Amino acid sequence: MDIWLINRFSYIIVATVVLVGMGVFFARSGFTRTRALALGVAALAFFVAWATLRTGAGTATDLQTATLVLRDAQQPVLVEFYSDYCAGCLAARPAVDSLERELGDQLKVVRLNVASTAGQELAMQLQVENRTPSFVLLDAAGNELWRGFGVFDDTAVRAALDSSS
């Protein structure tokens, strides 16, 4: 099974199982107004968490755009493959954003959702494993400088950028 699909839908599955479990428990032990309110509040809490914790839209929405950015890059490009509802992706985002802001014109960051057609096709082209988040750092000529998955290591990215200069 593709690990990206598990990451993408795991939050929804867990929330559904918890809510159905609560509903079954309440139905068996007597459904009261207070328990109905508790079930509604739990459902609302799951929805609010889902809405606020999503990783958001990627910077490249189609393969043509992503390929154009990589081919015509004037500076190194960090490609981030993420999926919605992936805890590692949520954890890596602030570090990637910080590095992007700090390096400014020295580094271009392209984010692709692996659930999208563009993300799947570019992941195949770059031979990225089925793990999220995955990162590939390419120099301006398209040569791979660094590759990582899971925890984002900004120190390794900086070292790779320094060694390529």
C-alpha positions, 0 to 999 in steps of 0.5 A: 500500500502506498504510504502517501495515501495512509498519511493523507487520509489517516486523520479523517479515518481516526476522527471517524473511528473515534466519533463512531465509537463515541456514538456506539458507546452513547447509544448502548449506555443511553443517549442523553442531551448531554452526550449528544452535545459531547458528540457534537463538540467532539465532531466540531473539535475534529473539524477545527483541528483538520481545518487549521492543521492542513499543510495548505496548497503547494507552490506548483499545481501542475507538472508543467509548472514544476518542470519549468521551475526546475529547468529554468532555475537561476538558483538552487531549488528545494523540492518538497513532497508533502501530503495533507494530514502528514504530521512530519510535513506539518513539523517540517513546514516552519523550518523550510519556510524559515530557510526560504525566507533567510536565503531569499534569492539564493534558494527557490522552494517548490512544494508539491502535494504527492496526492496530485498528479504533478506530485506523483509524476515529478516524484517518479521522475526524481525517483523519490521514495514513497515517504512524506515529507521528502526533499530533493535539493537541486542546483541551478543545472538540475544536479542533485545536491542533497536528498532527505525524508522525514525530518528536515535538516536545514544544516545539511541543506546549507552544507550542500549549498555551500559545497556546490558554490 
